[in-house]
Amino acid sequence: MLNFANYPIWMNLVIFAVAGGAVCFTGARLSIYADTIADRTGWGRAFIGALLLGGAASLPEIATTTTASAIGNAPLAANNILGEIGMQMAILALIDMVMVKGALTFFAPQPVLMLGGVVLVTLLALVLAANAAGEFVSLFGIGLWSVIVFGAYLISLYMIQRYERQDYWQPVTLPHQPAAEVTEQITTELHQLSLKRIFLYFAANSFVVLIAGWILAQIGDTLGEQTALGGSFIGATLLAFATSLPEAITTISAVRLGAFDLAISNIFGSNALTVSLFFIADIFYRQGTIFAAIDRPSMFMGALAIVLTCVFLWGLLERDNQTIYRMGVDSAIVITIYLGGLLLLYSFSNGAPT
């Protein structure tokens, strides 16, 4: 096994950048494959975005969370999980500003997306409740709260798939969708590929993302010690940014396809899966239960994630196409709150009174 602590900071940063680049490259076509799978199977974009695309994009989080927990660094694991959510919300807002001519939430009127946001808020609330209440029952070091969070996630997948198929209600006014930016070459490739081959390519790209995610976790823990910034701040910023690259790339690709619902469900679904990783963290963290070991910055990032998710839910409900600096009002609010949250997090990680 590589020991990155023996390498200088500059070399670790180079390896970190290379691993992040690998994640970026291999994730470039995941959303295209996922969109094709949704069309051919009839499973629906929201369900595919939440399960298949969100799961593939979350492989770095699985690798980093597992590794950080196994080496006993609970703050890094928890802040990677909860910091990842806020980072992804900010990335979604930035994509709104750069790529969407209008408010992203205005062009995604599907009600099932709001259900995905509610699911995410519920899972985050369970995490905060677990930290506040403490662990009641544990078996082999695995606490009941982590089982509850994971079980709630599995139930939510069924509810999203069922909700999308039923069409309980639909918006009266549908927006005019901007033209997709899919090249003719990619379109031709998709028509020539069988569904089995698409699944195979999807799995191959996902495997590379998983390996790169493991490397990012190892270096993230090392950089936390080498830079004296600590696992909490590194986990919620640098590591969260690197492991957010698959979501960023797949979301950008979905927007280029004109699949705005897939873009949002990818972020919401990936975040929900990320929260459920507390169950995996609890399995690999052997010093006790994971919720008993996470710190104040972790809980702050969890609360911040709830606020950011609710802002986007507000945007999905209101469906206002007003913009600020080329992005929706909700996206502008998300970026502002997120940057303010990072400043507070930095103060926590540098010895602010608790």
C-alpha positions in Angstrom: 0.0 0.0 0.0 1.2 3.5 -0.8 2.2 5.7 2.1 1.6 9.2 0.9 2.9 10.6 4.2 6.4 9.9 2.9 5.8 12.2 -0.1 6.2 16.0 0.0 3.1 18.2 -0.1 3.7 19.3 -3.7 3.9 15.6 -4.9 0.7 14.7 -3.0 -1.0 17.7 -4.6 0.1 16.5 -8.0 -1.2 13.0 -7.4 -4.4 14.5 -5.9 -4.9 16.5 -9.1 -4.2 13.4 -11.4 -6.6 11.3 -9.5 -9.2 14.0 -9.7 -8.6 14.3 -13.4 -9.2 10.6 -13.8 -12.5 11.0 -12.0 -13.4 13.8 -14.2 -12.4 12.0 -17.4 -14.2 8.7 -16.7 -17.3 10.5 -15.5 -17.7 12.5 -18.6 -20.1 10.1 -20.4 -21.9 8.6 -17.4 -24.9 10.9 -17.7 -25.2 10.1 -21.5 -25.2 6.4 -20.8 -27.7 6.9 -17.9 -30.0 9.0 -20.1 -30.0 6.3 -22.7 -30.6 3.5 -20.2 -33.6 5.5 -18.8 -35.1 5.9 -22.3 -34.6 2.2 -23.3 -35.7 0.7 -20.1 -38.6 3.1 -19.3 -37.4 3.3 -15.6 -37.6 7.1 -15.7 -34.9 9.8 -15.4 -35.5 10.7 -11.8 -35.1 7.1 -10.7 -32.1 6.5 -12.9 -30.6 9.7 -11.7 -31.1 8.9 -8.1 -30.0 5.2 -8.3 -27.7 4.5 -11.2 -26.2 7.8 -12.1 -26.1 9.0 -8.5 -24.6 5.7 -7.4 -21.9 5.7 -10.0 -21.0 9.3 -9.3 -20.9 8.6 -5.5 -18.3 5.8 -5.9 -15.5 8.2 -4.8 -17.5 9.0 -1.6 -17.9 5.3 -1.0 -14.1 4.8 -1.3 -13.1 7.8 0.7 -15.6 7.2 3.5 -14.6 3.5 3.8 -10.9 4.3 3.8 -11.2 7.2 6.2 -13.3 5.1 8.6 -11.0 2.1 8.4 -8.0 4.3 9.4 -9.9 5.7 12.3 -10.4 9.2 11.0 -14.0 9.8 11.8 -13.9 13.6 11.3 -12.6 13.1 7.8 -15.2 10.5 7.0 -18.1 12.6 8.4 -17.0 15.9 6.9 -16.4 14.2 3.5 -20.1 12.9 3.7 -21.7 16.1 4.9 -19.3 18.5 3.2 -19.9 16.7 -0.1 -23.6 17.7 -0.1 -23.0 21.4 0.3 -20.3 21.3 -2.3 -22.6 19.6 -4.8 -25.3 22.1 -4.2 -22.8 24.9 -4.9 -21.7 23.1 -8.0 -25.3 22.8 -9.2 -25.7 26.5 -8.7 -22.5 27.3 -10.7 -23.7 25.1 -13.5 -26.9 27.1 -13.5 -24.9 30.3 -13.9 -22.5 29.0 -16.6 -24.7 26.7 -18.8 -28.4 27.4 -18.3 -29.9 30.5 -19.9 -32.3 31.1 -17.1 -33.1 29.4 -13.7 -32.3 25.7 -13.7 -35.2 24.9 -11.4 -37.6 26.7 -13.8 -36.8 24.2 -16.6 -37.3 21.1 -14.3 -41.0 21.1 -13.4 -41.2 17.4 -12.5 -42.8 17.0 -9.1 -40.7 13.9 -8.3 -37.7 16.1 -8.0 -39.3 17.8 -5.0 -39.8 14.4 -3.5 -36.1 13.7 -4.0 -35.3 16.9 -2.1 -37.6 16.0 0.8 -35.9 12.6 1.0 -32.5 14.3 1.3 -33.7 16.7 4.0 -35.2 13.8 5.9 -32.0 11.8 5.9 -29.9 14.7 7.0 -32.4 15.4 9.8 -32.0 11.8 11.0 -28.2 12.3 11.1 -28.5 15.4 13.2 -31.0 13.6 15.5 -28.6 10.7 15.9 -25.8 13.0 17.0 -28.1 14.9 19.4 -29.8 11.8 21.0 -26.7 9.5 21.1 -26.6 5.8 20.3 -29.2 3.6 22.1 -28.3 0.2 20.7 -25.2 -1.1 18.9 -24.2 -4.5 17.7 -20.6 -5.3 16.8 -19.9 -1.6 16.8 -22.7 -0.8 14.3 -25.3 1.6 15.8 -29.0 1.5 15.4 -29.1 5.0 14.0 -26.9 4.2 11.0 -29.2 1.2 10.2 -32.2 3.5 10.4 -30.6 6.1 8.0 -29.7 3.3 5.5 -33.1 1.7 5.7 -34.8 5.1 5.1 -32.6 5.6 2.0 -33.7 2.2 0.6 -37.4 2.9 1.2 -36.9 6.3 -0.5 -35.7 4.7 -3.7 -38.9 2.6 -3.9 -41.0 5.7 -3.2 -39.3 7.8 -5.9 -39.6 5.0 -8.6 -43.3 4.5 -7.6 -44.0 8.2 -7.6 -42.5 8.8 -11.0 -44.6 6.1 -12.6 -47.9 7.2 -11.1 -47.9 10.9 -12.3 -50.0 12.0 -9.3 -50.0 15.6 -10.5 -48.4 17.6 -13.3 -47.6 21.3 -13.7 -50.1 23.3 -15.8 -47.5 25.4 -17.7 -44.4 23.7 -19.1 -41.3 25.8 -20.0 -39.8 25.8 -23.5 -36.8 23.6 -23.2 -33.5 25.1 -24.5 -31.9 23.2 -27.3 -29.6 20.3 -26.3 -25.9 20.4 -27.2 -25.4 16.7 -28.0 -22.9 16.2 -30.9 -23.8 14.1 -33.9 -20.9 11.7 -33.1 -22.1 10.9 -29.7 -25.7 10.5 -30.9 -24.5 8.0 -33.6 -22.5 6.1 -31.0 -25.5 5.7 -28.8 -27.7 4.3 -31.6 -25.0 1.8 -32.4 -24.5 0.5 -28.9 -26.6 -2.3 -27.4 -28.1 -1.8 -23.9 -25.7 -4.5 -22.6 -22.7 -2.7 -24.1 -23.9 0.6 -22.5 -24.1 -1.1 -19.1 -20.6 -2.5 -19.6 -19.1 0.9 -20.5 -21.0 2.4 -17.5 -19.5 -0.2 -15.2 -15.9 0.2 -16.6 -16.0 4.0 -16.1 -17.4 3.5 -12.6 -14.6 1.2 -11.6 -12.0 3.8 -12.6 -13.9 6.4 -10.5 -13.8 4.0 -7.5 -10.0 3.5 -7.7 -9.4 7.2 -8.1 -11.6 7.9 -5.1 -9.6 5.6 -2.9 -6.4 7.5 -3.8 -8.2 10.8 -3.0 -9.1 9.6 0.4 -5.6 8.5 1.3 -4.1 11.8 0.1 -6.8 13.8 1.7 -6.0 12.3 5.1 -2.3 13.0 4.6 -2.8 16.6 3.5 -4.8 17.2 6.6 -1.7 16.4 8.7 0.9 18.0 6.4 -0.9 21.3 6.0 -2.1 21.5 9.7 -5.6 22.3 8.4 -7.0 19.2 10.0 -9.3 16.4 8.7 -12.5 18.4 9.2 -11.6 21.3 6.9 -9.8 19.1 4.4 -12.7 16.7 4.3 -15.3 19.4 3.8 -13.4 21.4 1.2 -10.5 19.8 -0.8 -11.6 16.2 -0.5 -15.3 17.1 -1.0 -14.4 19.1 -4.2 -12.4 16.2 -5.7 -15.0 13.6 -5.0 -17.7 16.0 -6.3 -16.1 15.9 -9.8 -18.2 13.0 -11.0 -21.4 14.7 -10.0 -20.2 17.9 -11.6 -19.3 16.3 -14.9 -22.4 14.1 -15.1 -24.6 17.1 -14.2 -22.9 19.2 -16.9 -23.5 16.4 -19.4 -27.1 16.1 -18.4 -27.6 19.8 -18.9 -26.0 19.6 -22.4 -28.4 16.8 -23.2 -31.3 19.1 -22.2 -32.1 16.6 -19.4 -32.6 19.1 -16.6 -34.6 16.7 -14.5 -31.7 14.2 -14.8 -29.2 16.9 -13.7 -31.1 17.8 -10.5 -32.1 14.2 -9.6 -28.4 13.2 -10.1 -27.4 15.8 -7.4 -30.3 15.0 -5.0 -30.0 11.2 -5.5 -26.2 11.3 -5.1 -26.5 13.3 -2.0 -29.1 11.0 -0.5 -26.8 8.0 -1.2 -23.9 9.9 0.3 -25.9 10.4 3.6 -26.6 6.7 3.7 -22.9 6.0 3.7 -22.9 6.6 7.4 -24.0 3.0 7.6 -20.8 1.9 5.7 -18.7 4.2 7.8 -20.1 2.6 10.9 -19.1 -0.8 9.7 -15.5 0.1 9.0 -15.0 2.5 12.0 -13.9 0.2 14.8 -13.3 2.6 17.6 -17.1 2.7 18.4 -20.1 4.0 16.6 -19.6 6.7 13.9 -22.2 9.2 15.2 -20.4 9.2 18.6 -17.1 10.2 17.0 -18.1 13.0 14.6 -17.4 16.5 15.6 -19.1 20.0 15.7 -18.0 21.0 12.2 -19.7 17.8 10.8 -23.0 18.8 12.4 -22.7 22.3 11.1 -22.1 21.0 7.6 -25.2 18.8 7.9 -27.4 21.7 9.0 -25.9 23.8 6.1 -26.8 21.0 3.7 -30.4 21.1 4.8 -30.6 24.9 4.3 -29.1 24.6 0.8 -31.4 21.8 -0.2 -34.5 23.7 1.0 -33.4 26.8 -1.0 -33.5 24.6 -4.2 -36.8 23.1 -3.1 -38.2 26.6 -2.8 -37.0 27.2 -6.4 -38.6 24.0 -7.7 -41.9 25.0 -6.0 -41.9 28.6 -7.1 -40.6 28.0 -10.6 -39.6 31.6 -11.2 -37.3 32.3 -14.1 -35.8 35.5 -12.7 -32.1 35.5 -12.7 -29.1 37.2 -10.9 -25.8 37.2 -12.8 -27.2 34.7 -15.3 -28.3 32.2 -12.6 -31.6 31.6 -10.9 -32.3 33.6 -7.7 -32.2 30.3 -5.7 -28.8 29.4 -7.1 -27.4 32.8 -6.2 -28.7 32.3 -2.6 -27.2 28.9 -2.4 -23.7 30.1 -3.5 -23.9 33.0 -1.0 -24.9 30.8 1.9 -22.4 28.2 1.1 -19.4 30.6 1.0 -20.5 32.0 4.3 -20.7 28.5 5.7 -17.2 27.7 4.6 -15.9 30.8 6.5 -17.6 29.6 9.6 -16.3 26.1 9.1 -12.8 27.4 8.8 -13.2 29.2 12.1 -14.4 26.0 13.7 -11.4 24.0 12.3 -8.9 26.5 13.7 -9.7 26.5 17.3 -12.9 28.5 17.7 -14.5 28.0 21.1 -17.0 25.2 21.2 
